[in-house]
Amino acid sequence: MSETSILKKIDRQSDEMSGAEQKVAAFILDNAHLIPTMTTKDLSGKAGVSEATVIRFCKTIGIGSYKSFKLTLVKELSNTSISVNDFSLLQSRDSPYELFNKVTHVNRGALEAAVSALDKRELNKAIEALLEANTILFYGVGGSAAAAVDGHYKFAKLGFHAMMTLDFHFMLSIASHLKKGDVFIAISTSGKTKDVLELARFAKTREATVMAITNVGKSPLYKEADIVLGTPMVEHENRIGSIASKMVQMNMIDALYVGTFHRIGSSVEEPYKKASEAAARLKR
């Protein structure tokens, strides 16, 4: 059993739970790493109880919903398991291959946690907004800039008027041309980055739809956005670089890209083929 505080709390309180809740507790304590990808139906089936019992169990341990429980567990598992993203790494004697395995483990865990953090209704709204947009702007700074660049690249390939620049003042000039129905995609792990917030607020004055890719919670960006694509909190503030959080952001961009392509793919099939043929000729 992982020594995280939520699991310790479940272990301590299990004797005071009902028989059915104890079954839920036992399964979670033995299979904590599986929970982030399980629904209430999955967990109730594995524990041999009703879905209502799973919900009651969450309330018994002081958490209002199963989704909130999963997010809490994911955060604690991420912070207390394999650490490759803070200065404690300097104390290890791992080989490059061992570090590769640790990075893979952390990234896999972050992507699994993203399933719990995302509200699928918000994702549906995001795809609809993108399909209606004439202009799509992507913006992020630091590690989040990589996802913004990738988003610009992918949506430009789909034929959208998509743009991204690291220059705040230039982006401000571009954003001044946004119109109602256009989309500004703000990417920030913490949701507190000043430049990202200022541009998001400015985009709203232009009546554009502000879409945020940010950690779930009550950060300023989370509150400002019209559409929130929530990401799990998988890294500390004091870190050596964006690793797991960047992976989650890039995965979200890929989901938006594939979801949009799924809707309009037939209309861009011919340009895609022409581009592929031209690229193939250049390789000869």
NORMO-V586513 format. One record per residue. N is the residue number from 1. SS is DSSP state (H for helix, E for strand, L for the rest). PHI is phi in degrees with one decimal (999 if undefined). PSI is psi in radians with two decimals (999 if undefined). Layout:
BEGIN
n=<N/N>
ss=<SS/SS>
phi=<PHI/PHI>
psi=<PSI/PSI>
END
This chain:
BEGIN
n=<1/2/3/4/5/6/7/8/9/10/11/12/13/14/15/16/17/18/19/20/21/22/23/24/25/26/27/28/29/30/31/32/33/34/35/36/37/38/39/40/41/42/43/44/45/46/47/48/49/50/51/52/53/54/55/56/57/58/59/60/61/62/63/64/65/66/67/68/69/70/71/72/73/74/75/76/77/78/79/80/81/82/83/84/85/86/87/88/89/90/91/92/93/94/95/96/97/98/99/100/101/102/103/104/105/106/107/108/109/110/111/112/113/114/115/116/117/118/119/120/121/122/123/124/125/126/127/128/129/130/131/132/133/134/135/136/137/138/139/140/141/142/143/144/145/146/147/148/149/150/151/152/153/154/155/156/157/158/159/160/161/162/163/164/165/166/167/168/169/170/171/172/173/174/175/176/177/178/179/180/181/182/183/184/185/186/187/188/189/190/191/192/193/194/195/196/197/198/199/200/201/202/203/204/205/206/207/208/209/210/211/212/213/214/215/216/217/218/219/220/221/222/223/224/225/226/227/228/229/230/231/232/233/234/235/236/237/238/239/240/241/242/243/244/245/246/247/248/249/250/251/252/253/254/255/256/257/258/259/260/261/262/263/264/265/266/267/268/269/270/271/272/273/274/275/276/277/278/279/280/281/282/283/284>
ss=<L/L/L/L/H/H/H/H/H/H/H/H/H/H/H/H/L/L/H/H/H/H/H/H/H/H/H/H/H/H/L/H/H/H/H/L/L/L/L/H/H/H/H/H/H/H/H/L/L/L/H/H/H/H/H/H/H/H/H/H/L/L/L/L/L/H/H/H/H/H/H/H/H/H/H/H/H/H/H/H/L/L/L/L/L/L/H/H/H/H/H/L/L/L/L/H/H/H/H/H/H/H/H/H/H/H/H/H/H/H/H/H/H/H/H/H/H/L/L/H/H/H/H/H/H/H/H/H/H/H/H/H/L/L/E/E/E/E/E/L/L/L/L/H/H/H/H/H/H/H/H/H/H/H/H/H/H/L/L/L/E/E/E/E/L/L/L/H/H/H/H/H/H/H/H/L/L/L/L/L/L/L/E/E/E/E/E/E/L/L/L/L/L/H/H/H/H/H/H/H/H/H/H/H/H/L/L/L/E/E/E/E/E/E/E/L/L/L/L/H/H/H/H/H/L/L/E/E/E/E/E/L/L/L/L/L/L/L/L/L/L/L/L/H/H/H/H/H/H/H/H/H/H/H/H/H/H/H/H/H/H/H/H/H/H/H/H/H/H/H/H/H/H/H/H/H/H/H/H/H/H/H/L/L>
phi=<999/-68.0/-88.9/-101.4/-63.2/-68.1/-70.5/-62.4/-63.9/-61.7/-61.8/-66.1/-89.9/-59.3/-66.5/-93.4/-85.9/-69.1/-58.6/-66.9/-66.0/-63.8/-64.5/-64.5/-59.8/-62.1/-65.5/-64.0/-63.3/-87.7/-137.8/-54.9/-68.0/-86.9/-59.8/-55.6/-101.4/-102.3/-86.8/-61.1/-66.3/-61.0/-66.4/-63.5/-66.3/-68.5/-86.1/74.7/-133.4/-84.3/-63.4/-61.6/-65.9/-61.3/-64.9/-62.9/-58.5/-60.3/-69.6/-62.6/-90.4/87.4/-119.7/-69.7/-147.7/-66.2/-61.8/-64.1/-61.5/-63.1/-65.2/-62.6/-65.2/-60.0/-60.9/-71.7/-63.8/-66.9/-78.9/-113.6/-91.2/-71.5/-107.2/-126.8/-124.5/-137.1/-73.7/-65.4/-56.4/-65.8/-85.7/-86.8/-115.9/-68.7/-80.0/-54.9/-68.6/-64.9/-66.7/-57.8/-64.2/-67.3/-60.9/-61.3/-62.0/-65.6/-66.0/-62.5/-63.2/-65.3/-67.9/-66.7/-67.1/-61.6/-61.9/-75.7/-77.7/-82.0/-92.0/-64.8/-67.9/-68.3/-64.1/-61.2/-62.5/-64.0/-62.8/-62.3/-64.5/-65.1/-64.4/-90.4/-79.1/-89.1/-128.7/-127.4/-108.7/-114.3/-148.2/-161.8/-121.2/61.9/-63.2/-71.6/-64.8/-61.5/-67.6/-64.6/-62.5/-65.0/-63.0/-57.4/-60.5/-67.1/-77.2/-65.4/-63.6/-78.8/97.3/-78.0/-81.2/-110.4/-141.2/-155.4/-144.9/-81.2/-79.4/-57.5/-68.2/-66.9/-62.6/-61.8/-64.2/-64.8/-64.3/-66.1/-95.2/-64.4/-128.7/-56.5/100.1/-73.2/-126.7/-111.7/-100.4/-97.8/-119.0/-156.0/-60.0/-79.6/76.6/-118.6/-64.6/-59.3/-61.1/-65.0/-63.2/-61.9/-70.2/-62.7/-66.1/-66.0/-60.7/-67.0/-67.3/-90.5/67.5/-79.1/-84.4/-95.4/-111.8/-111.3/-108.6/-154.4/-61.2/-65.6/143.2/-104.6/-73.7/-55.6/-67.2/-57.4/-76.4/-75.8/-72.6/-80.7/-130.8/-117.2/-100.5/-70.5/-118.4/-76.2/-83.3/-116.4/-141.3/-78.0/-63.9/-88.3/-134.6/-86.3/170.0/-81.4/-114.0/-64.6/-64.7/-65.8/-59.7/-65.5/-63.7/-64.1/-64.0/-66.0/-60.4/-60.3/-64.0/-64.2/-64.1/-66.0/-63.0/-72.5/-59.8/-58.9/-84.5/-120.0/-53.3/-62.8/-79.5/-112.5/-62.2/-65.4/-59.9/-61.6/-63.6/-61.7/-65.2/-64.8/-64.3/-65.6/-65.1/-64.3/-64.3/-69.7/-82.6/-77.2>
psi=<2.28/2.47/1.08/2.71/-0.65/-0.65/-0.64/-0.71/-0.74/-0.76/-0.76/-0.67/-0.14/-0.59/-0.40/-0.05/2.86/2.91/-0.74/-0.72/-0.57/-0.59/-0.70/-0.80/-0.77/-0.75/-0.74/-0.76/-0.57/-0.32/0.71/-0.65/-0.30/-0.40/-0.72/-0.44/0.10/2.48/3.01/-0.61/-0.73/-0.85/-0.74/-0.65/-0.75/-0.62/-0.22/0.63/3.12/2.82/-0.59/-0.60/-0.67/-0.75/-0.75/-0.67/-0.78/-0.73/-0.58/-0.65/0.17/0.35/2.28/-0.45/2.84/-0.66/-0.76/-0.66/-0.78/-0.72/-0.71/-0.77/-0.75/-0.80/-0.78/-0.65/-0.69/-0.70/-0.36/-0.07/-2.32/2.14/2.13/0.15/0.28/-3.14/-0.10/-0.34/-0.54/-0.35/-0.16/2.79/0.54/2.56/2.87/-0.67/-0.66/-0.68/-0.64/-0.80/-0.64/-0.76/-0.75/-0.74/-0.80/-0.76/-0.70/-0.75/-0.68/-0.71/-0.65/-0.65/-0.51/-0.51/-0.67/-0.55/-0.48/2.34/1.99/-0.41/-0.65/-0.64/-0.74/-0.76/-0.66/-0.79/-0.76/-0.72/-0.72/-0.68/-0.50/-0.18/2.47/-0.62/2.42/2.11/2.37/2.37/2.34/2.71/2.84/-2.37/-0.49/-0.29/-0.55/-0.73/-0.64/-0.75/-0.75/-0.70/-0.78/-0.83/-0.86/-0.75/-0.46/-0.65/-0.51/-0.08/0.08/2.69/1.48/2.43/2.70/2.40/2.58/-0.24/1.93/-0.81/-0.63/-0.74/-0.63/-0.72/-0.73/-0.76/-0.41/-0.27/0.01/2.58/2.96/2.27/-0.36/2.88/2.30/2.03/1.91/2.19/2.07/2.17/-0.90/-0.47/0.23/-0.01/2.12/-0.84/-0.71/-0.75/-0.79/-0.73/-0.64/-0.76/-0.67/-0.71/-0.61/-0.58/-0.37/0.09/0.36/2.77/2.15/2.10/2.20/2.33/1.77/2.87/2.50/2.48/-3.02/0.83/2.84/-0.75/-0.67/-0.70/-0.55/-0.54/2.59/-0.60/2.24/2.09/1.62/2.42/2.65/2.67/1.77/0.04/2.65/2.82/-0.72/1.58/2.84/-0.15/2.85/1.92/-1.33/-0.69/-0.67/-0.69/-0.74/-0.73/-0.77/-0.65/-0.66/-0.72/-0.77/-0.70/-0.73/-0.73/-0.87/-0.70/-0.68/-0.76/-0.63/-0.58/-0.58/0.14/-0.69/-0.52/-0.30/0.10/-0.76/-0.84/-0.65/-0.79/-0.73/-0.75/-0.72/-0.71/-0.73/-0.71/-0.67/-0.68/-0.63/-0.37/-0.19/999>
END
